[in-house]
Amino acid sequence: MRLRVEPAAPIKPRNPFAGFAKQRAAGSHEKPLSSERQAAKRALKKAKLEPEDE
């Protein structure tokens, strides 16, 4: 009695470009100007404005 082992089907190769992309992964991008304007508006609404004493 003989057991015969058939070779497995060839495995699909990994994406060769994925490693390069991972190495040069960029950091976070600059915030858009609109979000900075909105944050400034919210800060102005939060701040309690008091009249100056003269």
Secondary structure, DSSP 8 states (H G I E B T S, - for coil): ---------------TTHHHHHHT--------HHHHHHHHHHHHHHS-------
